[in-house]
Amino acid sequence: MTITEEQHEALRSLLGAWALGACPHREAAELERHLAACPGCAAEAARLREAAGWLSADEPLDQPGALRQQVIDWCLARRPAELPVPGWGAPYTAETAKLDSLLRDLGPEEWQEVAELPWHGGTDRLRPAEVLCHLAAVDGYLARALGLPDPVPGGPPVAAAARRVPPQDGEPAPPAPRVPPQGGPWAGITERTARMIAEQSGLPPQSVRARWRRLTHELVRSAALAPQGNTPVDFGFATVPLRDAFVDRAFECYVHGEDVARAVAYPYDPPAPQHLRQMVDLAVRMLPLALAGLRATAPAGPAGEPRGGARQGRRLRLVIDGPASGEWLIPLDGPESGPPGGEPVASMVLDGLEFCQLAAAHRDPDRVPVGEHGDRAAIREVLRATPLLSRP
């Protein structure tokens, strides 16, 4: 039967979905009849079906790195996604998929390894399934904002200490982490995480993984229905628009995914450059709050001088090097210090990944490699404030 060029292209657009086993039965049957009569499409279908075989859930992590993305890009180029993910949701989509790929490959013994999760208040020690409970507990804030069920169960308070894994036999006890006081800004997160761990403690790790993955899929789908990203998300200690909340969640998923990978000795790729830049931008925009927090705990200056010194509308130029390269001007004295004037008092140059690791309190601010020019005291203050962006 002769078909038109338009019909040929329509059938050809189904090849990616057919190769992945996602083509509706009626369309699959029609396409297979076409493949029997079209050698060009048949050859392309064979290549795609072979490539799709690498995407099996049972394959190890060392499969060809770009193959999955090639197949997905090919499919989307011919049949756009029904609900395109907004740009601010792409980092979360990528980082949750990357962490899921790591977890899919863990064996029973690796699920029992303990990952160390440093933050500016100390270090939490959790097994991989408990890390997922923590991620889901904070993702629950987004779920509530989007009208989805909160994954965190209700009930009486659960001791936050349940979050921390006791040392195994023969293992030295870790230094006691500095736990935020009850009722502090992080109390909501620690309580929600403890509830999740207590509720899922009897489940097999892969069941915990499946629950977390379903939640991430639901969040991404809901994000696609709210492309402007203006919905407010209340984290308890701060309220941010949905678009920033998704980048924040992508950043934490990347950081804790790397924590788990380090515990089980697996390789773990950094975020894509365009996603890393979004994470850097969010951290930079939050830095004035971290600076204010740092100064609030600083010793008082001479009589009549506010803590942290005089407020003059100063700025610091931050230059990010590497794949996420860019420049930002950071207000040093808060939004109420008056309009900034003149040149920045200092400039500092940091690699994008190093900056993100510093913001996660995974680097020592006094030892991180940084290029400096200008007011060194201002540079030191920004470096020491950046880890305060981390949280449990």
Beta strands, then each sheet from edge to edge (+ up, - down):
strand 1: 115-119
strand 2: 122-126
strand 3: 232-234
strand 4: 239-241
strand 5: 315-321
strand 6: 326-331
strand 7: 346-351
strand 8: 371-374
sheet 1: 1+ 2-
sheet 2: 3+ 4-
sheet 3: 6+ 5- 7- 8+
end
